Amino acid sequence: MTKTDTPRFPLGVSLHTLDPEQQLATAERLAGSSVKAVELWEPDFDKDEHHVTEMRRLLAIAGVTARTVHAAFGGALDPSSPNPDVRAAGIEAFRAALDLAVRMQAQIVVVHASAEPILDEERAARIAEAQRSIRTMAKMAGNVGCRIAVELLPRSCLGNSAQELLALLEGIDPQTAGVCLDTNHMMADFVALPDAVRTLGPRLIALHCSDYDGIDEKHWPPLRGVIDWPAFLEALSDVHFPGPLNYEATLDGQSPAEKLAFLERNYLALTS
């Protein structure tokens, strides 16, 4: 496949990578840009009614969709934990993100199935707990017309392969639950990234796009590491992936304006 044949997908970005505070001025700056969708990071998003209303208005003016909201994760927020209080805290973190998704008219809440490390001898039991939590979250999402996207995670985390993600989602309606594929979480299996896309197929509903060194996550911009991006984009085309290339990467530049300019240049190089 030649570079000129590379399929094109809309540009998305995790808003906090442009601006950690996710300010209204940054949303306003998206007008006239190539960005068509954003992901919101719930823990640091200002949930004051004025901010939410203005963010919706400014994104609409810019022609940008708030497509996904990322829930808080890690530590004491673990849907797979044998401790019921920790599991409940993980579900409550999801509930907060779902509430923001409803207010921002977003379609999808991105969640982590576990924290880490997960020991080999406890993995089966932790998967069973995570499955129960994911079913609960998927039902909550479905009740308000949203979906959850369980993220492909690195190292020993649950959901560190396409196959394990599908096992976590087994028996859950695809209309309420799918997968968010983080491209820099494949660790040493980066060559298999297109295969992961094809394995996930219609369950793949969101992306976190960044590059890395093939060893551990780096969140470099695309084209700066080991990923074969044309092969990845071809696989997305093969499975008719419905969403944007959502960048969750460390972007060059100091200000939101500089980062946005770099984002657009990188996206153009990636897709042209």
C-alpha positions, 0 to 999 in steps of 0.5 A: 500500500502506497502512502497516497492510498492511505485511507483518511479519518477525521482528526480528534484530540484529547483536549487535555493534551492541548491544554491540561485545564481544558479551558474555553479559550482552547475550545474556541481556538479549534474553530477553523482547525482540522479537529472534528472531535475531542475527548474530555478528561473528566477529573480535571474538567470544570463541571460548573454549569456555565463552563459546561454550557459554554464548552458545548456552545463553543465546540458546536460553533467550531464544528467539533464533537465532544465524542468521548469522556475519559474516566478517572482510573488507577490506584483505589479506582479499580473495577477488578479489585477483590476489595468491594470498596475499591471496585465500587470506587472504580464504578463511581469514577465511571458514573462521574464520567458518564454524567459529564458525557450526558451533559456534554452530549458525548457518545462514549466513556473510556474506562480502564478494566484494572489498575496494576500490577496484576499477578498471574495467579490472580488474573482469572479472578480479577477478570471475573470481577472486571467482567461484572463491573463492566456489565454494570457500567455498560448497563448504566451507559445504555440507560442514558444512550451512551456506550463504554469503551474498555481501553487496551492497556499495557504490561500486566493490566487487564485487557492487555490484548485484543483477545482479553478485551473481547473476553472481558466484553463477552455477552455484553451488547455491542450497542453498549460496550466496545473497545478503545485501542491505545496504539502505544500500549501493545508493548513488544507486539507493535507489529501485531497492531493491525492484527489487533484492529482486525481481531476487534472488528466492530467492537473497536469504537475509539482510539488513542493515537500515539507512538512509542519505542516498542518497549513501553508506552511513551505517548510520542506523536505518530511517526516518531516511533516504531508503529507502521502507521499505513498498515494500521490505517489500512486495518482501520479501513478494513474494519470500517472503523467509525471514528476519528484518529484521536490523538492522546500524545505529547504534542510539540509546543508550549502553548495550546496554539503551538500544540494545535499547529503541530497536531495539524501538521502531524495529522497531515503527514500521517494521512496524506 
